[in-house]
Amino acid sequence: MRKTLLPVLSLLIAAAILLGANGLQNTLLSLRANMEGFSLAWIGFLTSAFFGGFIAGCRFAPRFIMNVGHVRAFTAFASIASAITLLHSILVEPAVWLVLRVIAGFCFAGLQMIIESWLNEKASNANRGQILSVYRISDFTAVTAGQFLLNLADPSGFVLFIIVSVLISISLVPVALTTSAQPRPIKSARLDLGRLWRVSPLAVAAVLGFGIAGSAFWALIPVVIQDLGYRVSTVALFMSALILGGAVSQWPVGMLSDRLDRRLVIIAIAGGAALAMIAIAFLATVSQGLLVAAGFFIGAFHLPLFGLGIAHANDYAEEDDFVSINGGLLLLYGVGAVLGPILAPLVMGAGGAQSLFYYCATVYALVAGFSLYRMTRRKSVPQEDRGDYRSVPSGPAPAVYDVGLRHDGKAEETGAEAQADGEAIKDSAVI
C-alpha cells in the first residue's frame, strides 16, 4: 500500500484540502446569504450559477490546461478561487455573488479535473482500485471535517471566509512541489442527449433527477435548518451525517447493484430517498437528534443514485462509448443541478420552507416510477456482462474524470491512445 500511495500522496493531500474547503464554502454561503436576507430564489440562483460555471469548466478548462500545463493551470484556478472566496465577505450583494459563483464553479471544475486526471494517469490496472478507494475515503473525511469548521466562527463575519481561502491556497503547495510527471492532455466533455437517451433512458432520468433534487437540497437545507430555529452547530452535524450516510451506503448498494437487476436497486434507492424526505418533513421540528438521524438516511439513499445511473448506462454502452457516455452524463447532471435550485424556491415560496422535502421526494419518486416502467421495456443485462458500480464523491458535485473501466474491470484505452503516433487524449468524464 505504501508503494502504491507514495507517488500520488501529494495529489491526495491537495484533493482532500480542496474538497474540504469547497464543502465548507457551499454550506457557509447558504447560511450567510440567509443571514443577509437574500431571498430563497437568490440562494437557489447562487447554486445554479456555480453549476453553470462547473459545466463551462468541464467544457472549456481542458483547453486552458493544455495550453499552460497542469501545474500552472492549477495555480491559476486555485488563486482565483481563493480570491473569490474573500470577495464574498467584502462584496455582499446578490448580483455580485452570482457572478462570483459562476467563476468559482469554472475554477473548481478545472481543479478537480487536474487532480483526478493526474491520479488516473499515475494509477495502473493493479493499483487503480486502491488509489480510488483512498481518494474516496479522503474525500468523505475532508468534506465532513469541513462542515465542522463552521463551529469555529460566526458565519456572519469574515473569519470562515478567510479559512476557506487559506485552505484553497494551501492546496497549491502539494501540487506545486510534486515531482510526478504531468498527465496527458484532457479533452472536453460533450453532451449528446439523444445518444445518451438511446443508450439508457433510465440513466438519463436517474442522473437528471440526482441533479435536480440533490443540488437544491444541498443549497437550501442549511437555510431550512436555520429557519427552524437550530444553531449553526446543528447545521454542521446534519451535513456531516448526510455525508456519512452516503459513505456508509456506497459499498452495500454497489454490491447489490452488481448482483441484482440494477433497476431494482435504483427503485429501492430512489424510493428510499423519497420516503426519507417525507420522514424528515415530520421529524425536523421534533428534536435535533431525529433531524440529524434523518439526514444520515437521506445521505444513504441519495448519494449512491448518481453512481447507479452511471453503472446502468455502462451496462448498455459499447466499450468504445464509455468515456463519452460518462462525460455526457456529467454535463447532464450539471443541467439538472442548474435547474434544481431555481425550481425548488418556487415550490418553497408557495408551500413554505419545509416543502423542500416534498419537492425532493417528488423527484425521487418519479425516478423510481420511471425505473419500474423501464423494467417493462427492456430486459436486464446478464450479470457477467455488467460493469462495476463505482462510488461517487460526497457533496453536491460528482467527480469530473473517468477511470475508463471496461466491463471486465480493466483499464480501457481510448481511441486516441491507440493511435500509431502514441498521442493520448482522454475525455473529461465521470468516475
C-alpha positions as CSV (number, residue, x, y, z in Angstrom):
1,M,0.0,0.0,0.0
2,R,2.8,2.4,0.9
3,K,4.5,1.9,-2.5
4,T,1.1,2.4,-4.2
5,L,0.2,5.7,-2.5
6,L,3.6,7.4,-2.2
7,P,3.7,8.6,-5.8
8,V,0.2,10.1,-5.5
9,L,0.3,11.2,-1.9
10,S,0.8,14.9,-2.7
11,L,-2.2,14.8,-5.0
12,L,-4.4,13.1,-2.5
13,I,-3.5,15.7,0.1
14,A,-4.3,18.5,-2.3
15,A,-7.6,16.9,-3.2
16,A,-8.6,16.5,0.5
17,I,-7.8,20.1,1.3
18,L,-9.6,21.4,-1.8
19,L,-12.7,19.3,-1.3
20,G,-12.9,20.1,2.4
21,A,-12.7,23.8,1.6
22,N,-15.3,23.6,-1.1
23,G,-17.7,21.7,1.2
24,L,-17.3,24.3,3.9
25,Q,-17.8,27.1,1.4
26,N,-21.0,25.7,0.0
27,T,-22.7,25.5,3.4
28,L,-21.2,28.8,4.6
29,L,-22.6,30.7,1.6
30,S,-26.1,29.4,2.1
31,L,-26.0,30.3,5.8
32,R,-24.5,33.7,5.2
33,A,-26.9,34.5,2.3
34,N,-29.9,33.7,4.6
35,M,-28.4,35.9,7.4
36,E,-28.1,38.7,4.9
37,G,-31.7,38.5,3.9
38,F,-31.2,37.0,0.4
39,S,-34.5,35.5,-0.9
40,L,-34.8,31.8,-1.4
41,A,-34.8,32.4,-5.1
42,W,-31.5,34.2,-4.9
43,I,-29.9,31.5,-2.8
44,G,-31.1,29.0,-5.4
45,F,-29.7,31.1,-8.2
46,L,-26.3,31.1,-6.5
47,T,-26.1,27.3,-6.5
48,S,-27.3,27.3,-10.1
49,A,-24.6,29.8,-11.0
50,F,-22.0,27.6,-9.5
51,F,-23.1,24.6,-11.6
52,G,-23.4,26.8,-14.7
53,G,-19.7,27.6,-14.2
54,F,-19.0,24.0,-13.5
55,I,-20.5,22.9,-16.8
56,A,-18.5,25.6,-18.6
57,G,-15.3,24.4,-16.8
58,C,-15.8,20.8,-18.0
59,R,-16.2,22.1,-21.5
60,F,-13.5,24.8,-21.8
61,A,-11.0,24.4,-19.0
62,P,-9.2,21.5,-20.7
63,R,-8.0,23.8,-23.5
64,F,-6.6,26.2,-20.9
65,I,-4.9,23.3,-19.1
66,M,-3.4,22.1,-22.4
67,N,-2.0,25.5,-23.3
68,V,-0.2,26.3,-20.0
69,G,0.2,22.9,-18.3
70,H,-1.3,21.2,-15.3
71,V,0.7,22.9,-12.6
72,R,0.3,26.4,-13.9
73,A,-3.4,25.9,-14.6
74,F,-3.9,24.5,-11.1
75,T,-2.1,27.5,-9.7
76,A,-4.3,29.9,-11.7
77,F,-7.6,28.2,-10.8
78,A,-6.7,27.9,-7.1
79,S,-5.5,31.5,-6.9
80,I,-8.7,32.8,-8.5
81,A,-10.9,30.6,-6.3
82,S,-9.1,31.7,-3.2
83,A,-9.5,35.4,-4.1
84,I,-13.2,34.9,-5.0
85,T,-13.9,33.4,-1.5
86,L,-12.6,36.6,0.1
87,L,-14.6,38.8,-2.2
88,H,-17.8,37.1,-0.9
89,S,-17.1,38.6,2.5
90,I,-16.3,42.0,1.1
91,L,-19.0,42.5,-1.6
92,V,-22.2,41.2,0.0
93,E,-24.6,41.7,-2.9
94,P,-26.7,39.0,-4.6
95,A,-25.8,40.0,-8.1
96,V,-22.1,40.2,-7.3
97,W,-22.2,36.8,-5.6
98,L,-23.9,35.4,-8.7
99,V,-21.0,36.3,-10.9
100,L,-18.5,35.1,-8.3
101,R,-20.2,31.7,-8.1
102,V,-20.0,31.2,-11.9
103,I,-16.3,31.9,-11.8
104,A,-15.9,29.6,-8.7
105,G,-17.7,26.7,-10.5
106,F,-15.4,27.1,-13.5
107,C,-12.3,27.0,-11.3
108,F,-13.4,24.1,-9.2
109,A,-14.2,22.0,-12.3
110,G,-10.7,22.7,-13.6
111,L,-9.1,21.9,-10.2
112,Q,-10.9,18.6,-9.8
113,M,-10.2,17.7,-13.4
114,I,-6.5,18.3,-13.0
115,I,-6.2,16.3,-9.7
116,E,-8.4,13.4,-10.9
117,S,-6.8,13.1,-14.3
118,W,-3.4,13.1,-12.6
119,L,-4.5,10.3,-10.2
120,N,-5.8,8.3,-13.1
121,E,-2.5,8.8,-15.0
122,K,-0.5,7.5,-12.1
123,A,-2.7,4.5,-11.4
124,S,-2.2,1.1,-13.1
125,N,-4.6,-1.8,-13.5
126,A,-3.0,-3.4,-10.5
127,N,-3.5,-0.5,-8.0
128,R,-6.3,1.6,-9.5
129,G,-8.9,0.3,-7.1
130,Q,-6.7,1.0,-4.1
131,I,-5.9,4.6,-5.2
132,L,-9.6,5.3,-5.9
133,S,-10.6,3.9,-2.5
134,V,-8.2,6.1,-0.7
135,Y,-9.3,9.1,-2.8
136,R,-12.9,8.4,-1.8
137,I,-12.0,8.0,1.9
138,S,-10.1,11.2,1.9
139,D,-12.9,12.9,0.1
140,F,-15.6,11.9,2.6
141,T,-13.3,12.6,5.5
142,A,-12.3,16.1,4.3
143,V,-15.8,17.2,3.4
144,T,-17.1,16.0,6.8
145,A,-14.3,17.8,8.6
146,G,-15.0,20.9,6.5
147,Q,-18.6,21.0,7.9
148,F,-17.4,21.0,11.5
149,L,-15.2,24.1,10.7
150,L,-18.5,26.0,10.7
151,N,-18.2,25.9,14.5
152,L,-15.0,27.9,14.6
153,A,-16.6,31.3,13.9
154,D,-19.8,33.2,13.2
155,P,-20.9,32.8,9.6
156,S,-22.0,36.5,9.7
157,G,-18.3,37.5,10.0
158,F,-15.3,37.1,7.7
159,V,-13.2,34.6,9.6
160,L,-14.8,31.5,7.9
161,F,-14.2,33.0,4.5
162,I,-10.6,33.5,5.4
163,I,-10.3,29.9,6.5
164,V,-11.7,28.7,3.2
165,S,-9.4,31.0,1.3
166,V,-6.4,29.7,3.3
167,L,-7.3,26.1,2.6
168,I,-7.6,26.6,-1.1
169,S,-4.3,28.4,-1.1
170,I,-2.6,25.6,0.9
171,S,-3.9,23.1,-1.7
172,L,-1.5,24.7,-4.1
173,V,1.6,23.5,-2.2
174,P,1.4,19.7,-2.7
175,V,0.7,20.2,-6.4
176,A,3.4,22.8,-7.0
177,L,6.0,20.7,-5.2
178,T,5.1,17.3,-6.8
179,T,7.8,15.6,-8.7
180,S,5.3,13.4,-10.7
181,A,5.3,13.8,-14.4
182,Q,2.3,15.8,-15.7
183,P,-0.5,13.7,-17.2
184,R,-1.6,13.7,-20.8
185,P,-3.9,16.4,-22.2
186,I,-7.6,16.3,-21.3
187,K,-10.3,16.6,-23.8
188,S,-13.5,18.5,-23.2
189,A,-16.7,16.7,-22.2
190,R,-19.6,17.0,-24.7
191,L,-23.3,16.5,-24.2
192,D,-25.2,14.4,-26.7
193,L,-28.6,14.0,-25.1
194,G,-30.1,11.9,-28.0
195,R,-27.2,9.4,-27.8
196,L,-27.5,9.2,-24.0
197,W,-31.2,8.5,-24.3
198,R,-30.7,5.8,-26.9
199,V,-28.1,4.1,-24.7
200,S,-30.1,4.3,-21.4
201,P,-33.2,6.4,-20.8
202,L,-33.1,5.4,-17.1
203,A,-29.6,6.6,-16.7
204,V,-30.7,10.0,-18.1
205,A,-33.6,10.1,-15.6
206,A,-31.5,9.0,-12.6
207,V,-28.7,11.4,-13.3
208,L,-31.0,14.3,-14.1
209,G,-33.1,13.6,-11.0
210,F,-30.0,13.4,-8.9
211,G,-29.0,16.9,-10.1
212,I,-32.5,18.4,-9.8
213,A,-33.2,17.2,-6.3
214,G,-29.6,16.9,-4.9
215,S,-28.4,20.4,-5.8
216,A,-31.5,22.1,-4.4
217,F,-31.3,20.1,-1.2
218,W,-27.6,20.8,-0.6
219,A,-28.1,24.5,-1.4
220,L,-31.3,25.1,0.7
221,I,-31.2,22.6,3.6
222,P,-28.9,24.8,5.7
223,V,-31.4,27.7,5.3
224,V,-34.3,25.4,6.3
225,I,-32.5,24.2,9.4
226,Q,-31.6,27.7,10.3
227,D,-35.1,28.9,9.8
228,L,-36.4,26.1,12.1
229,G,-34.5,27.7,14.9
230,Y,-31.5,25.5,15.1
231,R,-28.0,26.7,15.6
232,V,-25.1,26.6,13.1
233,S,-23.6,23.7,15.1
234,T,-26.8,21.7,14.2
235,V,-26.3,22.5,10.5
236,A,-22.7,21.2,10.8
237,L,-24.0,18.0,12.4
238,F,-26.7,17.5,9.8
239,M,-24.4,18.0,6.8
240,S,-21.8,15.6,8.3
241,A,-24.5,13.0,9.0
242,L,-25.7,13.4,5.4
243,I,-22.1,12.7,4.1
244,L,-21.5,9.9,6.5
245,G,-24.8,8.2,5.4
246,G,-23.6,8.3,1.8
247,A,-20.2,6.9,2.7
248,V,-21.6,4.0,4.6
249,S,-24.2,3.0,2.0
250,Q,-21.8,3.0,-1.1
251,W,-20.4,-0.5,-0.6
252,P,-23.6,-2.4,0.1
253,V,-25.5,-0.5,-2.6
254,G,-22.8,-1.2,-5.1
255,M,-22.6,-4.9,-4.1
256,L,-26.4,-5.3,-4.5
257,S,-26.4,-3.5,-7.9
258,D,-23.7,-5.7,-9.2
259,R,-25.6,-8.9,-8.3
260,L,-29.3,-7.9,-8.9
261,D,-31.1,-6.2,-11.7
262,R,-29.7,-2.7,-11.3
263,R,-33.1,-1.1,-12.0
264,L,-34.5,-2.8,-8.8
265,V,-31.7,-1.2,-6.8
266,I,-32.5,2.2,-8.4
267,I,-36.2,1.7,-7.5
268,A,-35.2,0.9,-3.9
269,I,-32.7,3.7,-3.5
270,A,-34.9,6.4,-5.2
271,G,-37.9,5.2,-3.3
272,G,-36.0,5.2,0.0
273,A,-34.8,8.7,-0.7
274,A,-38.4,9.8,-1.3
275,L,-39.6,8.2,2.0
276,A,-36.6,9.7,3.9
277,M,-37.5,13.1,2.6
278,I,-41.1,12.7,3.8
279,A,-39.9,11.4,7.1
280,I,-37.7,14.4,7.8
281,A,-40.6,16.8,7.0
282,F,-42.3,15.4,10.1
283,L,-39.2,14.9,12.3
284,A,-37.3,18.1,11.6
285,T,-39.2,20.1,14.3
286,V,-39.2,17.3,16.9
287,S,-35.6,17.2,18.0
288,Q,-32.1,17.8,16.9
289,G,-31.3,14.1,17.3
290,L,-34.1,13.0,15.0
291,L,-33.2,15.7,12.4
292,V,-29.6,14.5,12.3
293,A,-30.6,10.8,12.1
294,A,-32.9,11.6,9.2
295,G,-30.0,13.4,7.5
296,F,-28.0,10.2,7.7
297,F,-30.7,8.2,6.0
298,I,-31.2,10.8,3.3
299,G,-27.5,10.7,2.5
300,A,-27.5,6.9,2.5
301,F,-30.2,6.8,-0.2
302,H,-29.4,10.0,-2.1
303,L,-25.7,9.8,-2.7
304,P,-25.5,6.3,-4.4
305,L,-28.1,7.3,-7.1
306,F,-25.6,9.0,-9.4
307,G,-23.2,6.0,-9.3
308,L,-26.1,3.7,-10.1
309,G,-27.1,5.8,-13.1
310,I,-23.6,5.8,-14.5
311,A,-23.2,2.0,-13.9
312,H,-26.6,1.3,-15.6
313,A,-25.6,3.4,-18.7
314,N,-22.3,1.5,-18.9
315,D,-24.2,-1.8,-18.8
316,Y,-25.7,-1.0,-22.1
317,A,-23.0,1.1,-23.7
318,E,-20.4,-0.2,-26.1
319,E,-16.8,-0.3,-24.7
320,D,-15.7,2.5,-27.1
321,D,-18.5,4.7,-25.8
322,F,-17.8,4.5,-22.0
323,V,-15.7,7.7,-21.8
324,S,-18.0,9.9,-23.9
325,I,-21.2,8.5,-22.3
326,N,-19.9,9.2,-18.8
327,G,-18.8,12.7,-19.9
328,G,-22.2,13.4,-21.3
329,L,-23.9,12.2,-18.1
330,L,-21.7,14.5,-16.1
331,L,-22.9,17.5,-18.1
332,L,-26.5,16.3,-17.9
333,Y,-26.1,16.2,-14.1
334,G,-24.9,19.8,-14.4
335,V,-28.0,20.8,-16.3
336,G,-30.1,19.2,-13.5
337,A,-28.0,20.9,-10.9
338,V,-28.7,24.3,-12.6
339,L,-32.4,23.7,-12.8
340,G,-33.0,22.3,-9.3
341,P,-32.1,25.4,-7.2
342,I,-34.3,27.5,-9.5
343,L,-37.3,25.3,-9.2
344,A,-37.2,24.4,-5.5
345,P,-37.5,28.0,-4.2
346,L,-40.7,28.4,-6.3
347,V,-42.2,25.4,-4.5
348,M,-40.9,26.7,-1.2
349,G,-42.4,30.1,-1.8
350,A,-45.8,28.6,-2.3
351,G,-45.7,25.9,0.4
352,G,-43.2,27.1,3.0
353,A,-39.6,26.2,3.7
354,Q,-40.3,22.5,4.6
355,S,-41.9,21.9,1.2
356,L,-38.3,21.5,0.0
357,F,-38.6,17.9,1.4
358,Y,-41.7,17.2,-0.6
359,Y,-40.1,18.7,-3.7
360,C,-37.2,16.4,-3.4
361,A,-39.4,13.4,-2.5
362,T,-41.4,14.0,-5.7
363,V,-38.3,14.0,-7.9
364,Y,-37.1,10.8,-6.4
365,A,-40.5,9.1,-6.6
366,L,-40.6,10.0,-10.4
367,V,-37.2,8.4,-10.8
368,A,-38.3,5.2,-9.0
369,G,-41.5,5.1,-11.1
370,F,-39.6,5.6,-14.4
371,S,-37.3,2.8,-13.4
372,L,-40.3,0.5,-12.8
373,Y,-41.6,1.4,-16.2
374,R,-38.3,0.7,-17.9
375,M,-38.3,-2.8,-16.5
376,T,-41.3,-3.5,-18.7
377,R,-39.5,-2.1,-21.8
378,R,-36.1,-3.8,-21.8
379,K,-34.5,-7.0,-20.5
380,S,-31.9,-6.9,-17.8
381,V,-28.2,-7.2,-18.8
382,P,-26.8,-10.6,-17.8
383,Q,-24.6,-10.3,-14.7
384,E,-21.4,-11.4,-16.5
385,D,-21.8,-8.6,-19.0
386,R,-22.3,-5.8,-16.4
387,G,-19.8,-3.1,-15.5
388,D,-18.9,-2.5,-11.9
389,Y,-20.6,0.1,-9.7
390,R,-18.2,2.9,-8.7
391,S,-18.8,5.1,-5.7
392,V,-19.0,8.8,-6.2
393,P,-17.6,11.6,-4.1
394,S,-19.5,13.3,-1.3
395,G,-21.0,16.7,-1.7
396,P,-23.2,18.2,-4.4
397,A,-20.8,17.8,-7.3
398,P,-19.5,14.4,-8.6
399,A,-16.0,13.8,-9.9
400,V,-15.1,15.1,-13.3
401,Y,-12.7,12.5,-14.7
402,D,-13.2,8.9,-15.9
403,V,-11.2,5.9,-14.9
404,G,-12.1,4.3,-18.2
405,L,-13.2,0.9,-16.9
406,R,-14.3,-1.9,-19.2
407,H,-16.9,-4.5,-18.2
408,D,-14.1,-6.8,-17.1
409,G,-12.8,-4.1,-14.7
410,K,-9.6,-3.4,-16.6
411,A,-8.4,-0.1,-17.7
412,E,-9.7,0.8,-21.1
413,E,-7.7,2.5,-23.8
414,T,-9.4,5.4,-25.6
415,G,-9.3,5.6,-29.3
416,A,-6.7,8.4,-29.2
417,E,-4.4,6.2,-27.1
418,A,-4.5,3.5,-29.7
419,Q,-3.3,5.8,-32.5
420,A,0.1,5.0,-34.0
421,D,1.6,8.3,-33.1
422,G,1.1,7.5,-29.4
423,E,-0.7,10.7,-28.5
424,A,-3.1,10.0,-25.7
425,I,-6.1,12.2,-25.1
426,K,-8.7,11.2,-22.6
427,D,-12.2,12.6,-22.3
428,S,-13.2,14.5,-19.2
429,A,-16.0,12.5,-17.7
430,V,-17.4,11.0,-14.5
431,I,-15.9,8.4,-12.2
